[in-house]
Amino acid sequence: MPLPGPTESFFNVVAERFLCQKTFPTTFDLIELWVNSVTGQDTGPGRGTQDAPFLTITQAQKSYSNVSRQEALLVHLEGAAPHVLPEGYVFESSINPDNVSLDPLAANGFQTRAPLTLQAEPIELLVVQPGDITGQVIDPESSLVTVQTSLVFVPGALVGRWIVDGNGILSAIADNTAADLIVAFSGAMLAPLRIMERTAAIVSSNPLSFTDPTIQIRGTLSPVILQGVSIQATNAGAVCVAAGGQVQLVACDVPNLKIGISPNSIIPLDGAIECQACSGLGSLSMLRGVLVLGNCAFSGGTISDMTPNAFVAAFQSIFTAFTNPLFFANNRGPGLMLLQACEVLNAVGDGVHFSGRGVFQPVALKVAGSGSGVHIRLSSTVQGDAVRVITFADSPYTAQLTDRVILCDTTAGAILVNLPDPRNAAGIRLDVKVILGAAGAIVSAGVFSIDGAPIYPLPLVNDGVTVLAGAPLIVGAEWNVL
């Protein structure tokens, strides 16, 4: 089935970041070419059709630049063998040899901001019909779904695949048990659920290269789109986007991303990547630019090299067993990190570590497993949910780092509110108040303290307290009543 193109919102974000014209690429005429890594040939007349495909991606792009300088190009990738790119090959359209400055005219016709798309048609592994679904469990913290079925799966066999639901939404599969699917999707999914598999891989001619990633994109304000492919990394990485480059990855397996970094230049320039329903991210280096993740499932990697010029937004995504805290950056961190309806599971260390002077905005964020904490340096800014109303049915309730106001309805019984570890919440302010009922509430700091006491009682309706998490180097590891 055809994969969707990039979202208009992504192009608007990139346009605002790069101060360029907002142009959505669906308005362009389309040229379609075919590349077959087994049966194709790069020589001879009439090449590039489905019946007489090219052998290489580079020849298809060269042919396109020779025949047209205005239309968008869609390259269909076919063949069982990997598609090989020459070492050091750059998907460039307006770049000088210094790898930084831009030519006034584009080399391949992208001055019209028409996109280049490399697409591999996926295969359908199986279909989960409505009658196969026995339940859908929504996580109360992240709102992500586990689909329970009557089918029999090999545990873990579907990791890295993706689902297309009845609305056509693509979501990566983070894990599966013998009967359940853990999906990077918020809320209940609409059946039938089509489980899809990639059919093509892109590799470098020199996978041992320490200087050139497999895919390099720079020097264009037009997007390069890869759909349904597995990108195998060299020692220098898998995808590098710099100098005004834009990339959208749809249902791709991508082990490494570098944004705002030019391999042969010391000057960092903005880049932008959008990942939709992708998997496999092992590492991320990001000096400048924008990264948008949607419905992705990444496992076992490290996301650590950030600067204040990096902007990260993740929606409905799952990060599992990362080898260090998510977005750990020592004393540096991204300028903005938004995690909405996300899960960080079994990470090493704090789970999520945000430092520097940027803005951290978690909304419906679940952090669990061996790295179950969130560490935020006092110089950072945290933006969270405004108000949360809880009842006796929610008790005991553990306050989240995104909570700002907790209102307690004690009509059905007393409520216990547990405060998080103040060492992971330095500088966070929280208001707790009883708004209904006569049973009262208790605010507990667990093994820590609230102004030296383990609890702060709120026995009557309209009783409330405002607490501030202390920074260990200033007032100790406790919550302070304001």
PyMOL commands that set and color helices and strands:
alter all, ss='L'
color gray80, all
select helices_A, chain A and resi 8-18+25-27+57-67+110-112+130-132+392-394+422-424
alter helices_A, ss='H'
color red, helices_A
select strands_A, chain A and resi 30-36+72-78+83-85+90-92+116-119+123-128+133-138+144-149+162-164+170-176+180-186+193-197+200-204+215-218+223-227+229-231+239-242+245-250+256-259+271-276+283-286+289-294+297-299+302-305+310-315+318-320+336-345+352-354+359-368+374-376+381-382+387-391+397-398+405-409+415-418+429-436+441-444+455-458+464-469+479-481
alter strands_A, ss='S'
color yellow, strands_A
deselect
rebuild
show_as cartoon
